[in-house]
Amino acid sequence: MNRRRALVQLAAGTAAAMAIPAWAQPRRILLGQSCALSGPAAQLGLQMNLGARIVFDRVNAHGGVNGRPIELRALDDGYEPDRCRANTETFVNKDGVFGLFGYVGTPTSLAALPLINSSNVPFFGPFTGAEALRQPFSRGIFHVRASYFDETALIVRQLVELGLTRIAVFRQNDSYGQAGYDGVVRALKAHKLEPAAVGLVERNTVDVAAAVKAIVPKMPQAVVQISAYKSCAAFIRAARGAGYGGTFYNVSFVGTQALSDELGRDALGVVVSQVMPYPYGTTTAIAREYREAVRQAGAGARPDYTSMEGYVAAKVLVEGLRRAGGNPTPDSLITGLESLQHYDLGDFQVNFGPGDHRGSNFVELTMLTGDGKVRH
């Protein structure tokens, strides 16, 4: 059985287990997750879901949280905003979920935002660093990861320190691409620079010809990529085929392992910013714990930055639920999460507080090798 089929079956198994109506599970904590489980961005949703379920399954095996099991219901949105909005309406208006967890993507999360803000359903740990989900502040929204502003600031700072000042941007033509682009422009402005060129790609496509024509002739020294793994891989290959010899930098949403898998040997030298601890080694306590949990999960699971993010987000949510008491409400969960000040998961801290729901600003850079590895 190949890895993708194993992950799809795991997700399907979770969905099947959740077919029991919420009203028949009075003590169950039901969470809804809208994410890509199919299509060009599928690995992002599959991995985010997998990491979270590893945590929830282990918690449930030990009696749940304060005696209540957690159930994660995942619906496929294919990384399309309209489908995510419809999924969210189902979760909130039909399923009566306790909370929304681990949504994947900026355009999808923003499509759900009006319903999130009008309902009393907490929205926790989305896989996006967009500022539009952080400002203006919303009491029910919590972020575990650093923002795209944090990631692009580090990327630009390193490039400038290396003497590379002609920096282009390849970006998705939607709110995610705009969010990352805004971060690059903001970071460049601090160094009195501006983008050398900009190329666009439509979401869920690999039609990068126009972007290559817009960027390569301007001869930038580096290209910052704000898209998902398939389009970024297509651009790297096409740009190199057109004679480009500069470097490529990506933000974490690209899907690090998925990008490496797409590129194969062509991944050599590609840089990716990360907002989670390195999941392939044993340097941090959370990485050691995560690696052992993935090993025990079996079924084709392997360490991956995206599933690490799902794992970390799920652990933080579980602690918030513990602190919310035996009969949690949205308000008691928010209070519980806001009490997680300098909460250490094992060499990785999350810090919430009243009025501050940005759990971390941790960012570091990694480099892909040509043999499927990620160099820390």
N, C-alpha and C positions, 0 to 999 in steps of 0.2 A: 504494500500500500504506500503510495507516495505521500510526501509530507502535506501537500495542499489538501488531498482527499482526507487525510487523518484529521486535519484542523477543521475542515468543513463538517465532518462527522461529529467531532466534539461539539461544535456549535449547534448542530442539528439536535444532538442529544440533550443539550441544555434547553433548547426551545421546546422539545417534546416533553421534558420533565415539567415545564412550566405551563403546559396546556390546562392543568387543573385551575379552575377559576379562582381569582383572588379571594372571593367571598367564602370559598370552601377551605381557605387556609388562614384562619383568623389570627394566628400568631406568627405568620410568615412575614418577613420584611421583603417586599417586592420592589426591585429596582428595574428601571427600563434603560436600555442602551440602544441608541440608533447609531449604526456604523456601517461601513462598507464590508460586506461579507462576500461580495462578488464584484466582478469588473476590474478595471485597471488598478484600483487602489485597495483591492481586497486584502492584501497582506497586512495593511495598517489596522483594519478592523478585526481581522482574525487574531492577530497577535495581541492587540489591546484587550480583546475579550478573553483570550487564553490566559494571560497573566493574571487578570482579575479573578477568573474562575478557579485558578489554582489556590488563591487565598480563600475565597468563599467556600470552596469544597472542604478545605482543611478546617476552617472555622466550624462549618456545619458538622463535620465528623466528630468534633469535640463538644457538640451540644448547641452550637449557634452562639449568638450574642445575647447575653442575659436570658438564655433559654429559647431564643427565637432564631430559627434558621433564616439565612439570606438566600433569596432567589433572584438571579440575574436573567432577565428576559431580553434577548437581543433580537432586533429587527433590522433587516438589511435595507440600507438606503442607497447603496451603490455610489456613495459619495456625491449624491445629488440633493440640492436643497429642498425641492418640492417633496421628495420622498421622505426626507427627514422631518419636515413639518407634519406630514401625514402620520408618520410613526409617533411623533410626540403627541399629537391629538389623540391617537389610540391609547398611548400610555396614560395620559392625564384624564381623559374624559371617559374612556371605556374600561381600562384595566385598573384604574385607581392606584397607580404606583405610589410608593412612599417617597421615592426619589428618582432622579435621573442621573445616570453614572456613565462616565467614559465615552461620551460622544466623540466622534472622530472628524475633525475638520472645521475650518473657519466658516465657509459658506453654509454648511449644514447647521452648525451650531447657531449661527446668526439667524437662520430661517426659523429656528425654534425659539429664539429669544423672546418675541412678544408673548407667546403662550407661557413661557417660563416665568416672565415677570408678572403676568396677570394671574397666575395660579400661585398656590402656596406650596409648590413642590421644589425642594432643593435640587440644585444642578451642580454635580460634583465631579471634579477631575477631568474636564474635557481635554482631548488630545489636540490642543491648539494653543499658540502663544499670542493670539491676536489681541491688540489693545482694546478693540471695540467690545470685547467681552469682559474687560477689566474696568473700563471707564465709560460711562459713569458707574460708580459703585452700586452693586446690587446685593442686598443682604443674603439672598439665597444662593449665590453663586460662589463656589470655592475652586481655586486653581492650585494644583500641586506643583506644576512645572514653572520654570522661568518663562519670560515673555520673548517674543521675537525681537523686541527692542534690545533685550539683554543679549540674545544670540548674535544679532547683526552688529552690535557694538563691539563684541569680542572679535568677530570675523574681520571687521574693518580695521580695528586696532592692530591686529596681527599683520594684516596686509601692509598697512602704512609703516609699521616697524620694520618690515622686510624691504621697504623701499618701493613697494608696488602701489602706485597712485592712479593708474588708469584702470578703473574698476567698472565693469559692465554688470548688468542685471538681466538674467533670464527668469521670467516670472509667469506664473499662471495668471490668466486674464479673468480674475475674480477677486473676491474680498480677501482670500488668503494671499494671493500674489500681491495685492495692494498693501496688505498689512506688513508683509516682509519687505516690500519695496520702500514703504515709509520708514521702516527701521534702518535700511541701508542709507537712504537719503539723509536721515537724521544723523547717523553716525558719520557719514562723509562730511556733512556740513560742519561738524565739530573740528574737522581737519581742513576746512576751507576747500573742500573738493565737491564734485558732483559726478553722477554716473557718466561714464564714457559712452555708453550705449545701452539701449533697453530692447529686449526681444520678448514677444508674448507667445504663449501657447494656451489653447483652450483646455479647460478641465476635462479629464478623462480621455484625452487624445494624445497622440504622439506626432502630430503634424508640426514639426519644428523647422521646416524649410525657411519660412519667413523670418523666424527668430535668428537663424544662422546668418541670413543675408543682412539682417539689421546689426548684428554684433561683430562677426568675424572681420569684415573690412575695416572696422574702426581700430583693430589691433589692440584690444585691451590686454593688460598683463594678467588679469584675473576676471573670472565670471562668478558672481554670487547667484546661486540658483534657488528660486522660491517656487517649487512645484513638487509633485509626487514622483516616486521612483521611476516609473516607466518613461515619462516624458523627460525627466532629467537624464536618464541613461541614453535616450534617443538623441537628445541635444549634444551630449558629450561625444558620442560616436560621430554624429553629423558634423560637428564643429571641427573635430580632429580630422575628419575626412576632407574638410574644406581647407585644411592647412593650419588650423589654430594650434599653437603650441603653449598657450598659457595654462594657468591652474584653475581648478573648479572648486568652489566652496558651496556647501549646502547647509541649510538649517535642519534641525532634527526631524521635522515632520516628513522629510523625504522618505524615511524608512530606511535606516542604515543597512541592515542585512539584506533587505529586499533590493536596494540599489546595488549592493555588492553582487548579489546573485544575478541581477539583470546584466551587469557589465562583465562579469567574469574577469579575465585578465586585464580588460580595459579599465578596471577599477583602480589600478595602481596610481597612487598619488592624489586621488580625490579626497578632499577634506570635508568632514561633516561636524557641525557643532552639536554638542550633546547637553541635555538637561537632566540626565539621570546618571547615576554611578555606572562605571564600566562593568557590564554584566558578564564578560568573558573571563574574568580573573578572580582572584581571591583577596584582593587588596583591602576591600571593605567588608564589614560584617554583613551588611545587607546583600552584597553580591554573593557571599558564601551561602547565605540562607536561601537566596533566590535560585542559585544554581542547583542546590540540593533539591529544592522543591520542583524545579523543572525536570530533574533526573527522575524523581519519583512519579511525576505525572505521566511520563512515557508517551505513547501514542504519537510519536513523531515530533514532540516538542523539543526545542533546543533554545539555548540562551539567545536573546534578541533584545535590542534596546527598547523596542515598542512593547513587547510583552513585559519587560522590566518596568516600564511606566505603568502598565495596567496593574502589575503586582504591587508596586509602591502605592498607587492611588487607592487600591482596595484595602491595603493595610491601614492607611490613614483613615479611611472611611470607617473601617471596623472599630478603630479606637474611638472615633467620634461617636459611633453608635453605643459603644460600651458606656461612655460618659453621659449618654442621653437618657440612661435609665431603663428599667424593665418594660416600660410602656412608652416608647419614644414617640415624639411628635416632631413635625418639622422645626418648631421653635426650640425644642430641647436638643435636637441634633445640631442646630446652628450654635446653640450655647456650648454644647460639647465640643464641637470643632474649634470654636473660638478659644477654648481653654487649652488647645494644643500649642503652647508657646515654647519654642525651642524643643520640640518633640523629636527625639533622636531615634531613627529606625535602625541605626547601626552604621555610624559614620556618614549619615545623610540626615540633615535636619529639615523639618517642616515647621514653619512658624506662622500661626494664625493669630488673630486677635480681633476684638470689636472694631469694625471699620477697616480691617486689613485682611483680605482673603487671598493674598498672593503668598502661597506657602513657601516658595523657594525662588532664589535668583541664581542658583548654581548653574554655571555654564563652563564647559571645557571643549577643546577641539580634539578630534581623532582623525586618523588618516587610514584610508582603505589600502589594502595590499592587492596584489594580483592573484592571490591564491585563496580568496574568500575570507580573509581575516580582517580584523579591525585593529589598528595599532593605537595603543593608548599613549 
